[in-house]
């Protein structure tokens, strides 16, 4: 396997926003987000069919078509395929049930069969306009549902990873992994020994370190690189003063979580660090983390994240958070 992780910088771009996550984004803004990321040195871009029913892949691919292929790393995901909705589906509906403001003219179908994964990757390559991607992740295997209504992690993980391993062995992709927000799925994935990378979504943050206890040690022991995603926990940690109107885990923030966020923000202030900077940098304190994948809805957010990634953060801050029982790392 090519050491793809060696090509990551500390900050990478997650492309869910390019799929109109939460709100509409114009093609012009999407291009400006990507152009700003490129100008600031970001070279790893992550997307998925799930993001805007393929819109994220199409926008990202159109941009990357203007760049030398050897100059960037791109990943997408498999396990969910897209197909046209039945003809009797309601006209004009939006995909807001999945938090994407795009026409619901397609539906997601779980398919972790060898043929389904290979077809899914081919479909993603078509939307991206690329001959290859560098990394393919099995996407949210814990949510898998078979056509007969059965499913779950056991039904998705082993067959899915076996096919990804075959694609890697054939040289179709350089690296394979699993992307999930469920620590049992991440731990089970690591224990198979198949993944090169695990994308840990929202479970290695200032508010949720549930991946730290078992997942990170397993990754260190097996040489699996960790990609930290959703480090702002759906937006709550993007403000230096978290408020009750914030979003946490795609939903309104619970009171106890808000109180903890405010406590963390208070410690950050003591050390002259704003909360979003600490949130962005926190997961990199573990040696297994290769990069932080952060989404951006505007070019300004890309610039802010790049600036924060370069800002000095004293080790004493992390020690204080641990000592006060607010973090594990």
Rosetta blueprint (number, residue, H / E / L):
1 X L
2 X L
3 X L
4 X H
5 X H
6 X H
7 X H
8 X L
9 X L
10 X L
11 X E
12 X E
13 X E
14 X E
15 X L
16 X L
17 X H
18 X H
19 X H
20 X L
21 X E
22 X L
23 X L
24 X L
25 X L
26 X L
27 X H
28 X H
29 X H
30 X H
31 X H
32 X H
33 X H
34 X H
35 X H
36 X H
37 X H
38 X H
39 X H
40 X L
41 X L
42 X L
43 X L
44 X E
45 X E
46 X E
47 X L
48 X L
49 X L
50 X L
51 X L
52 X L
53 X L
54 X L
55 X H
56 X H
57 X H
58 X H
59 X H
60 X H
61 X H
62 X H
63 X H
64 X H
65 X L
66 X L
67 X L
68 X L
69 X H
70 X H
71 X H
72 X L
73 X E
74 X E
75 X E
76 X E
77 X E
78 X E
79 X L
80 X E
81 X E
82 X E
83 X E
84 X E
85 X L
86 X L
87 X L
88 X L
89 X L
90 X L
91 X L
92 X L
93 X L
94 X E
95 X L
96 X H
97 X H
98 X H
99 X L
100 X E
101 X L
102 X L
103 X E
104 X L
105 X L
106 X E
107 X E
108 X E
109 X E
110 X E
111 X L
112 X L
113 X L
114 X H
115 X H
116 X H
117 X H
118 X H
119 X H
120 X H
121 X H
122 X H
123 X H
124 X H
125 X H
126 X H
127 X H
128 X H
129 X L
130 X L
131 X L
132 X L
133 X L
134 X L
135 X E
136 X E
137 X E
138 X E
139 X E
140 X L
141 X H
142 X H
143 X H
144 X L
145 X E
146 X L
147 X L
148 X L
149 X L
150 X L
151 X E
152 X L
153 X H
154 X H
155 X H
156 X H
157 X H
158 X H
159 X H
160 X H
161 X H
162 X H
163 X H
164 X H
165 X H
166 X H
167 X H
168 X H
169 X H
170 X L
171 X L
172 X L
173 X L
174 X L
175 X E
176 X E
177 X E
178 X E
179 X E
180 X E
181 X L
182 X L
183 X H
184 X H
185 X H
186 X H
187 X H
188 X H
189 X H
190 X H
191 X H
192 X H
193 X L
194 X L
195 X L
196 X L
197 X E
198 X E
199 X E
200 X E
201 X E
202 X L
203 X L
204 X L
205 X L
206 X L
207 X L
208 X L
209 X L
210 X L
211 X L
212 X L
213 X L
214 X L
215 X H
216 X H
217 X H
218 X H
219 X H
220 X H
221 X H
222 X H
223 X L
224 X L
225 X E
226 X E
227 X E
228 X E
229 X E
230 X L
231 X L
232 X L
233 X H
234 X H
235 X H
236 X H
237 X H
238 X H
239 X L
240 X L
241 X L
242 X L
243 X L
244 X L
245 X L
246 X L
247 X E
248 X E
249 X L
250 X L
251 X E
252 X E
253 X L
254 X L
255 X H
256 X H
257 X H
258 X H
259 X H
260 X H
261 X H
262 X H
263 X H
264 X H
265 X H
266 X H
267 X H
268 X H
269 X H
270 X H
271 X L
272 X L
273 X L
274 X L
275 X H
276 X H
277 X H
278 X H
279 X H
280 X H
281 X H
282 X H
283 X H
284 X H
285 X H
286 X L
287 X L
288 X L
289 X E
290 X E
291 X E
292 X E
293 X E
294 X E
295 X E
296 X L
297 X L
298 X L
299 X H
300 X H
301 X H
302 X H
303 X H
304 X H
305 X H
306 X H
307 X H
308 X H
309 X H
310 X H
311 X L
312 X L
313 X L
314 X L
315 X H
316 X H
317 X H
318 X H
319 X H
320 X H
321 X H
322 X H
323 X H
324 X L
325 X L
326 X L
327 X L
328 X L
329 X L
